[in-house]
């Protein structure tokens, strides 16, 4: 038992010496290739065995014949181990280089494609993570391009919509100033209408800027969705009468919601105004409010004839108006963007679907806790 302990002690001393030397070498080459590191690790393993054997031999526990046999076996193991380490290192380095080349596609604005061939579990996990990152970056680039397109359209449309009433105001004010207006009262009424239109447009821009800046301050209170819909229908009734459109609000449940009444009234008002303006005369705009699995669903269905499928994802984008018209009824393309911003600020969501003869806008709001 004593001899075994001594053998273990001297073998440990020799192996420890080889390990210390190997650790020092690894520290010196820590910036080198993975091949060098794997080779050093394999050399340390074989060197530890050889150093332990020599330490035991010097302590006279092995004969000269046994020492030569063990040394020969260790030497052959060293050759095989170092060869295997070199092959492993070259394979891992080659795979890493292929992964590096594939990752360069990020800088070129392309998509990452994982290199073909087998890989270690760590490199395979890294490849999957890079593929997921590439997918998210592609989605982000698409959103950025869509937002940039919306901003450009908004600037172009707002510039036109501002220029038209401003030009009219300038012409009418000059006519009044020069005393050539045949009917000053009519000019004043037209100027007032133009100013009101500009005021609405500026108000929408201010509201949208608050939403985008995250500065929309909500004052939620418990209110019945039945009251919200009723007030919105009453406010939109004159416009519906002017356009010859019927408003229907029969299927409205008395479900409580925790919302900012003023902001949600604006949401329903924007949806109703949009629906009335898009629905032809003698058409119907129907409003419903029902409890759903995800909350309270308030829907506004119009008779616009439907929205092209390609345009459905853009309906709530800033500046989208569904047509190239520059007439006042087309609006500035801000109403639906404001709807989505306010609804999402309430932790809800807005959606649109085509139905027979028109489309249905849906607003889902969290149900107030009892």
KOLDRENVO-634996 format. One record per residue (C-alpha): residue number from 1; residue in one letter; x, y, z. Coordinates in steps of 0.25 Angstrom, whole numbers, plus 5000, padded with zeros to 4 digits. Layout:
<recs>
<rec NUM, "A", <X, Y, Z>>,
...
</recs>
This chain:
<recs>
<rec 1, "X", <5000, 5000, 5000>>,
<rec 2, "X", <5012, 5009, 5003>>,
<rec 3, "X", <5018, 5006, 4990>>,
<rec 4, "X", <5005, 5010, 4983>>,
<rec 5, "X", <5004, 5023, 4990>>,
<rec 6, "X", <5018, 5027, 4986>>,
<rec 7, "X", <5016, 5023, 4972>>,
<rec 8, "X", <5004, 5032, 4971>>,
<rec 9, "X", <5011, 5043, 4978>>,
<rec 10, "X", <5023, 5043, 4969>>,
<rec 11, "X", <5014, 5041, 4957>>,
<rec 12, "X", <5006, 5053, 4961>>,
<rec 13, "X", <5018, 5062, 4963>>,
<rec 14, "X", <5023, 5059, 4949>>,
<rec 15, "X", <5009, 5061, 4943>>,
<rec 16, "X", <5007, 5074, 4951>>,
<rec 17, "X", <5020, 5079, 4945>>,
<rec 18, "X", <5016, 5076, 4931>>,
<rec 19, "X", <5002, 5083, 4934>>,
<rec 20, "X", <5009, 5095, 4939>>,
<rec 21, "X", <5018, 5096, 4927>>,
<rec 22, "X", <5006, 5094, 4918>>,
<rec 23, "X", <4998, 5105, 4925>>,
<rec 24, "X", <5010, 5114, 4923>>,
<rec 25, "X", <5011, 5111, 4908>>,
<rec 26, "X", <4995, 5113, 4906>>,
<rec 27, "X", <4996, 5126, 4913>>,
<rec 28, "X", <5007, 5131, 4904>>,
<rec 29, "X", <5000, 5126, 4891>>,
<rec 30, "X", <4986, 5130, 4896>>,
<rec 31, "X", <4985, 5139, 4883>>,
<rec 32, "X", <4989, 5128, 4874>>,
<rec 33, "X", <4980, 5119, 4865>>,
<rec 34, "X", <4972, 5108, 4871>>,
<rec 35, "X", <4981, 5098, 4865>>,
<rec 36, "X", <4992, 5102, 4874>>,
<rec 37, "X", <4984, 5101, 4886>>,
<rec 38, "X", <4978, 5087, 4883>>,
<rec 39, "X", <4992, 5083, 4880>>,
<rec 40, "X", <4998, 5088, 4893>>,
<rec 41, "X", <4986, 5081, 4901>>,
<rec 42, "X", <4989, 5068, 4894>>,
<rec 43, "X", <5004, 5070, 4897>>,
<rec 44, "X", <5001, 5073, 4911>>,
<rec 45, "X", <4993, 5060, 4913>>,
<rec 46, "X", <5004, 5051, 4907>>,
<rec 47, "X", <5015, 5059, 4914>>,
<rec 48, "X", <5008, 5058, 4927>>,
<rec 49, "X", <5008, 5043, 4926>>,
<rec 50, "X", <5023, 5042, 4921>>,
<rec 51, "X", <5027, 5052, 4933>>,
<rec 52, "X", <5020, 5043, 4943>>,
<rec 53, "X", <5027, 5031, 4937>>,
<rec 54, "X", <5040, 5037, 4938>>,
<rec 55, "X", <5038, 5042, 4952>>,
<rec 56, "X", <5034, 5028, 4956>>,
<rec 57, "X", <5046, 5022, 4949>>,
<rec 58, "X", <5056, 5032, 4956>>,
<rec 59, "X", <5050, 5027, 4969>>,
<rec 60, "X", <5055, 5013, 4966>>,
<rec 61, "X", <5041, 5007, 4964>>,
<rec 62, "X", <5043, 5003, 4950>>,
<rec 63, "X", <5054, 4994, 4943>>,
<rec 64, "X", <5062, 4999, 4931>>,
<rec 65, "X", <5054, 4989, 4922>>,
<rec 66, "X", <5041, 4994, 4928>>,
<rec 67, "X", <5044, 5008, 4926>>,
<rec 68, "X", <5048, 5006, 4912>>,
<rec 69, "X", <5035, 4999, 4909>>,
<rec 70, "X", <5027, 5010, 4915>>,
<rec 71, "X", <5034, 5021, 4909>>,
<rec 72, "X", <5032, 5014, 4895>>,
<rec 73, "X", <5017, 5013, 4897>>,
<rec 74, "X", <5016, 5027, 4902>>,
<rec 75, "X", <5024, 5032, 4890>>,
<rec 76, "X", <5015, 5025, 4880>>,
<rec 77, "X", <5003, 5030, 4888>>,
<rec 78, "X", <5009, 5044, 4886>>,
<rec 79, "X", <5010, 5043, 4871>>,
<rec 80, "X", <4995, 5038, 4870>>,
<rec 81, "X", <4990, 5048, 4880>>,
<rec 82, "X", <4997, 5060, 4873>>,
<rec 83, "X", <4993, 5055, 4859>>,
<rec 84, "X", <4978, 5054, 4864>>,
<rec 85, "X", <4979, 5068, 4871>>,
<rec 86, "X", <4984, 5074, 4858>>,
<rec 87, "X", <4973, 5068, 4850>>,
<rec 88, "X", <4963, 5073, 4860>>,
<rec 89, "X", <4969, 5087, 4861>>,
<rec 90, "X", <4969, 5088, 4846>>,
<rec 91, "X", <4955, 5083, 4844>>,
<rec 92, "X", <4950, 5093, 4855>>,
<rec 93, "X", <4958, 5105, 4849>>,
<rec 94, "X", <4952, 5102, 4835>>,
<rec 95, "X", <4938, 5102, 4840>>,
<rec 96, "X", <4940, 5115, 4848>>,
<rec 97, "X", <4946, 5121, 4836>>,
<rec 98, "X", <4934, 5117, 4827>>,
<rec 99, "X", <4925, 5123, 4838>>,
<rec 100, "X", <4933, 5136, 4838>>,
<rec 101, "X", <4931, 5137, 4823>>,
<rec 102, "X", <4916, 5134, 4824>>,
<rec 103, "X", <4915, 5145, 4835>>,
<rec 104, "X", <4921, 5155, 4826>>,
<rec 105, "X", <4908, 5156, 4819>>,
<rec 106, "X", <4902, 5164, 4831>>,
<rec 107, "X", <4912, 5176, 4827>>,
<rec 108, "X", <4908, 5175, 4812>>,
<rec 109, "X", <4893, 5176, 4816>>,
<rec 110, "X", <4890, 5161, 4812>>,
<rec 111, "X", <4884, 5149, 4819>>,
<rec 112, "X", <4893, 5139, 4827>>,
<rec 113, "X", <4893, 5125, 4822>>,
<rec 114, "X", <4899, 5114, 4831>>,
<rec 115, "X", <4911, 5107, 4824>>,
<rec 116, "X", <4909, 5093, 4819>>,
<rec 117, "X", <4915, 5081, 4826>>,
<rec 118, "X", <4915, 5076, 4840>>,
<rec 119, "X", <4920, 5085, 4852>>,
<rec 120, "X", <4922, 5084, 4867>>,
<rec 121, "X", <4910, 5086, 4876>>,
<rec 122, "X", <4915, 5100, 4880>>,
<rec 123, "X", <4917, 5104, 4865>>,
<rec 124, "X", <4904, 5099, 4861>>,
<rec 125, "X", <4897, 5107, 4872>>,
<rec 126, "X", <4905, 5119, 4868>>,
<rec 127, "X", <4900, 5117, 4854>>,
<rec 128, "X", <4886, 5116, 4858>>,
<rec 129, "X", <4887, 5129, 4866>>,
<rec 130, "X", <4893, 5136, 4854>>,
<rec 131, "X", <4882, 5131, 4846>>,
<rec 132, "X", <4871, 5136, 4856>>,
<rec 133, "X", <4879, 5149, 4857>>,
<rec 134, "X", <4879, 5150, 4841>>,
<rec 135, "X", <4864, 5148, 4841>>,
<rec 136, "X", <4862, 5159, 4851>>,
<rec 137, "X", <4871, 5169, 4844>>,
<rec 138, "X", <4864, 5166, 4831>>,
<rec 139, "X", <4850, 5169, 4837>>,
<rec 140, "X", <4856, 5182, 4843>>,
<rec 141, "X", <4861, 5186, 4830>>,
<rec 142, "X", <4848, 5184, 4824>>,
<rec 143, "X", <4841, 5192, 4835>>,
<rec 144, "X", <4851, 5203, 4833>>,
<rec 145, "X", <4849, 5203, 4818>>,
<rec 146, "X", <4834, 5203, 4820>>,
<rec 147, "X", <4835, 5215, 4830>>,
<rec 148, "X", <4844, 5223, 4821>>,
<rec 149, "X", <4834, 5221, 4810>>,
<rec 150, "X", <4823, 5225, 4819>>,
<rec 151, "X", <4830, 5237, 4824>>,
<rec 152, "X", <4833, 5242, 4809>>,
<rec 153, "X", <4819, 5240, 4805>>,
<rec 154, "X", <4814, 5247, 4818>>,
<rec 155, "X", <4823, 5259, 4815>>,
<rec 156, "X", <4819, 5260, 4800>>,
<rec 157, "X", <4804, 5259, 4804>>,
<rec 158, "X", <4805, 5268, 4815>>,
<rec 159, "X", <4812, 5278, 4807>>,
<rec 160, "X", <4801, 5278, 4796>>,
<rec 161, "X", <4790, 5278, 4807>>,
<rec 162, "X", <4796, 5290, 4813>>,
<rec 163, "X", <4800, 5298, 4801>>,
<rec 164, "X", <4785, 5297, 4795>>,
<rec 165, "X", <4778, 5304, 4807>>,
<rec 166, "X", <4789, 5313, 4809>>,
<rec 167, "X", <4789, 5318, 4794>>,
<rec 168, "X", <4774, 5319, 4795>>,
<rec 169, "X", <4775, 5328, 4808>>,
<rec 170, "X", <4786, 5336, 4802>>,
<rec 171, "X", <4777, 5339, 4789>>,
<rec 172, "X", <4764, 5342, 4797>>,
<rec 173, "X", <4772, 5351, 4807>>,
<rec 174, "X", <4778, 5359, 4796>>,
<rec 175, "X", <4764, 5360, 4789>>,
<rec 176, "X", <4758, 5365, 4802>>,
<rec 177, "X", <4770, 5375, 4804>>,
<rec 178, "X", <4769, 5380, 4790>>,
<rec 179, "X", <4754, 5382, 4791>>,
<rec 180, "X", <4751, 5373, 4779>>,
<rec 181, "X", <4743, 5362, 4786>>,
<rec 182, "X", <4729, 5362, 4781>>,
<rec 183, "X", <4724, 5355, 4793>>,
<rec 184, "X", <4733, 5357, 4806>>,
<rec 185, "X", <4724, 5349, 4815>>,
<rec 186, "X", <4726, 5337, 4806>>,
<rec 187, "X", <4741, 5339, 4805>>,
<rec 188, "X", <4741, 5340, 4820>>,
<rec 189, "X", <4733, 5327, 4822>>,
<rec 190, "X", <4743, 5320, 4812>>,
<rec 191, "X", <4755, 5325, 4820>>,
<rec 192, "X", <4749, 5320, 4833>>,
<rec 193, "X", <4747, 5306, 4827>>,
<rec 194, "X", <4761, 5306, 4821>>,
<rec 195, "X", <4767, 5310, 4835>>,
<rec 196, "X", <4758, 5299, 4842>>,
<rec 197, "X", <4764, 5289, 4832>>,
<rec 198, "X", <4778, 5294, 4835>>,
<rec 199, "X", <4775, 5293, 4850>>,
<rec 200, "X", <4771, 5279, 4849>>,
<rec 201, "X", <4783, 5275, 4841>>,
<rec 202, "X", <4792, 5281, 4851>>,
<rec 203, "X", <4785, 5275, 4862>>,
<rec 204, "X", <4787, 5261, 4856>>,
<rec 205, "X", <4801, 5264, 4854>>,
<rec 206, "X", <4803, 5268, 4868>>,
<rec 207, "X", <4796, 5255, 4873>>,
<rec 208, "X", <4804, 5246, 4864>>,
<rec 209, "X", <4817, 5252, 4869>>,
<rec 210, "X", <4813, 5250, 4883>>,
<rec 211, "X", <4810, 5235, 4880>>,
<rec 212, "X", <4823, 5233, 4873>>,
<rec 213, "X", <4831, 5240, 4884>>,
<rec 214, "X", <4824, 5232, 4895>>,
<rec 215, "X", <4819, 5244, 4901>>,
<rec 216, "X", <4804, 5241, 4900>>,
<rec 217, "X", <4799, 5243, 4914>>,
<rec 218, "X", <4787, 5234, 4917>>,
<rec 219, "X", <4777, 5236, 4928>>,
<rec 220, "X", <4770, 5222, 4929>>,
<rec 221, "X", <4756, 5221, 4936>>,
<rec 222, "X", <4746, 5210, 4936>>,
<rec 223, "X", <4735, 5212, 4926>>,
<rec 224, "X", <4725, 5204, 4918>>,
<rec 225, "X", <4728, 5201, 4904>>,
<rec 226, "X", <4713, 5203, 4901>>,
<rec 227, "X", <4715, 5218, 4905>>,
<rec 228, "X", <4727, 5220, 4897>>,
<rec 229, "X", <4721, 5214, 4884>>,
<rec 230, "X", <4708, 5222, 4887>>,
<rec 231, "X", <4715, 5236, 4888>>,
<rec 232, "X", <4724, 5232, 4875>>,
<rec 233, "X", <4711, 5229, 4867>>,
<rec 234, "X", <4704, 5242, 4872>>,
<rec 235, "X", <4717, 5250, 4868>>,
<rec 236, "X", <4717, 5244, 4854>>,
<rec 237, "X", <4702, 5245, 4851>>,
<rec 238, "X", <4703, 5258, 4844>>,
<rec 239, "X", <4714, 5254, 4835>>,
<rec 240, "X", <4707, 5241, 4832>>,
<rec 241, "X", <4694, 5249, 4829>>,
<rec 242, "X", <4702, 5258, 4820>>,
<rec 243, "X", <4707, 5246, 4812>>,
<rec 244, "X", <4694, 5239, 4812>>,
<rec 245, "X", <4700, 5227, 4820>>,
<rec 246, "X", <4693, 5219, 4830>>,
<rec 247, "X", <4699, 5217, 4844>>,
<rec 248, "X", <4696, 5204, 4851>>,
<rec 249, "X", <4700, 5200, 4865>>,
<rec 250, "X", <4690, 5189, 4870>>,
<rec 251, "X", <4701, 5179, 4874>>,
<rec 252, "X", <4708, 5187, 4885>>,
<rec 253, "X", <4710, 5179, 4899>>,
<rec 254, "X", <4711, 5187, 4912>>,
<rec 255, "X", <4725, 5182, 4915>>,
<rec 256, "X", <4734, 5190, 4924>>,
<rec 257, "X", <4748, 5195, 4919>>,
<rec 258, "X", <4759, 5202, 4926>>,
<rec 259, "X", <4763, 5213, 4916>>,
<rec 260, "X", <4765, 5228, 4914>>,
<rec 261, "X", <4751, 5232, 4909>>,
<rec 262, "X", <4756, 5244, 4902>>,
<rec 263, "X", <4766, 5237, 4894>>,
<rec 264, "X", <4757, 5225, 4891>>,
<rec 265, "X", <4746, 5234, 4886>>,
<rec 266, "X", <4756, 5240, 4876>>,
<rec 267, "X", <4759, 5225, 4872>>,
<rec 268, "X", <4745, 5222, 4869>>,
<rec 269, "X", <4742, 5236, 4863>>,
<rec 270, "X", <4754, 5234, 4853>>,
<rec 271, "X", <4749, 5220, 4849>>,
<rec 272, "X", <4735, 5225, 4847>>,
<rec 273, "X", <4739, 5237, 4839>>,
<rec 274, "X", <4748, 5228, 4830>>,
<rec 275, "X", <4737, 5218, 4828>>,
<rec 276, "X", <4726, 5228, 4825>>,
<rec 277, "X", <4735, 5235, 4815>>,
<rec 278, "X", <4738, 5222, 4808>>,
<rec 279, "X", <4724, 5217, 4808>>,
<rec 280, "X", <4715, 5221, 4796>>,
<rec 281, "X", <4702, 5228, 4798>>,
<rec 282, "X", <4691, 5218, 4803>>,
<rec 283, "X", <4701, 5210, 4809>>,
<rec 284, "X", <4702, 5205, 4823>>,
<rec 285, "X", <4713, 5206, 4834>>,
<rec 286, "X", <4711, 5196, 4845>>,
<rec 287, "X", <4718, 5197, 4859>>,
<rec 288, "X", <4718, 5185, 4868>>,
<rec 289, "X", <4725, 5183, 4882>>,
<rec 290, "X", <4726, 5169, 4888>>,
<rec 291, "X", <4734, 5161, 4898>>,
<rec 292, "X", <4744, 5152, 4891>>,
<rec 293, "X", <4754, 5142, 4896>>,
<rec 294, "X", <4765, 5153, 4896>>,
<rec 295, "X", <4757, 5165, 4901>>,
<rec 296, "X", <4746, 5174, 4896>>,
<rec 297, "X", <4746, 5175, 4881>>,
<rec 298, "X", <4740, 5188, 4875>>,
<rec 299, "X", <4738, 5187, 4860>>,
<rec 300, "X", <4734, 5197, 4849>>,
<rec 301, "X", <4729, 5191, 4836>>,
<rec 302, "X", <4728, 5199, 4824>>,
<rec 303, "X", <4723, 5198, 4810>>,
<rec 304, "X", <4736, 5203, 4803>>,
<rec 305, "X", <4737, 5190, 4794>>,
<rec 306, "X", <4749, 5185, 4800>>,
<rec 307, "X", <4764, 5188, 4801>>,
<rec 308, "X", <4774, 5181, 4792>>,
<rec 309, "X", <4781, 5170, 4799>>,
<rec 310, "X", <4795, 5176, 4796>>,
<rec 311, "X", <4790, 5189, 4803>>,
<rec 312, "X", <4785, 5182, 4816>>,
<rec 313, "X", <4798, 5182, 4823>>,
<rec 314, "X", <4800, 5197, 4821>>,
<rec 315, "X", <4786, 5202, 4825>>,
<rec 316, "X", <4791, 5207, 4838>>,
<rec 317, "X", <4804, 5213, 4833>>,
<rec 318, "X", <4806, 5228, 4834>>,
<rec 319, "X", <4802, 5235, 4822>>,
<rec 320, "X", <4795, 5223, 4815>>,
<rec 321, "X", <4782, 5228, 4809>>,
<rec 322, "X", <4778, 5216, 4800>>,
<rec 323, "X", <4778, 5225, 4787>>,
<rec 324, "X", <4786, 5236, 4781>>,
<rec 325, "X", <4775, 5246, 4782>>,
<rec 326, "X", <4779, 5259, 4788>>,
<rec 327, "X", <4765, 5264, 4791>>,
<rec 328, "X", <4761, 5267, 4805>>,
<rec 329, "X", <4752, 5255, 4808>>,
<rec 330, "X", <4765, 5247, 4806>>,
<rec 331, "X", <4771, 5253, 4818>>,
<rec 332, "X", <4785, 5254, 4822>>,
<rec 333, "X", <4787, 5239, 4824>>,
<rec 334, "X", <4788, 5241, 4839>>,
<rec 335, "X", <4775, 5236, 4845>>,
<rec 336, "X", <4778, 5221, 4844>>,
<rec 337, "X", <4792, 5223, 4849>>,
<rec 338, "X", <4787, 5231, 4861>>,
<rec 339, "X", <4776, 5220, 4863>>,
<rec 340, "X", <4787, 5209, 4864>>,
<rec 341, "X", <4796, 5217, 4873>>,
<rec 342, "X", <4785, 5220, 4883>>,
<rec 343, "X", <4780, 5206, 4883>>,
<rec 344, "X", <4794, 5200, 4885>>,
<rec 345, "X", <4797, 5210, 4896>>,
<rec 346, "X", <4785, 5204, 4903>>,
<rec 347, "X", <4792, 5190, 4902>>,
<rec 348, "X", <4782, 5187, 4891>>,
<rec 349, "X", <4783, 5184, 4876>>,
<rec 350, "X", <4776, 5189, 4863>>,
<rec 351, "X", <4774, 5181, 4851>>,
<rec 352, "X", <4766, 5181, 4838>>,
<rec 353, "X", <4760, 5170, 4829>>,
<rec 354, "X", <4752, 5170, 4816>>,
<rec 355, "X", <4738, 5166, 4817>>,
<rec 356, "X", <4727, 5164, 4806>>,
<rec 357, "X", <4725, 5178, 4800>>,
<rec 358, "X", <4735, 5185, 4809>>,
<rec 359, "X", <4744, 5184, 4821>>,
<rec 360, "X", <4744, 5183, 4836>>,
<rec 361, "X", <4753, 5190, 4845>>,
<rec 362, "X", <4755, 5183, 4859>>,
<rec 363, "X", <4760, 5189, 4871>>,
<rec 364, "X", <4763, 5179, 4883>>,
<rec 365, "X", <4764, 5185, 4897>>,
<rec 366, "X", <4767, 5178, 4910>>,
<rec 367, "X", <4754, 5176, 4918>>,
<rec 368, "X", <4754, 5183, 4931>>,
<rec 369, "X", <4756, 5174, 4943>>,
<rec 370, "X", <4744, 5172, 4952>>,
</recs>
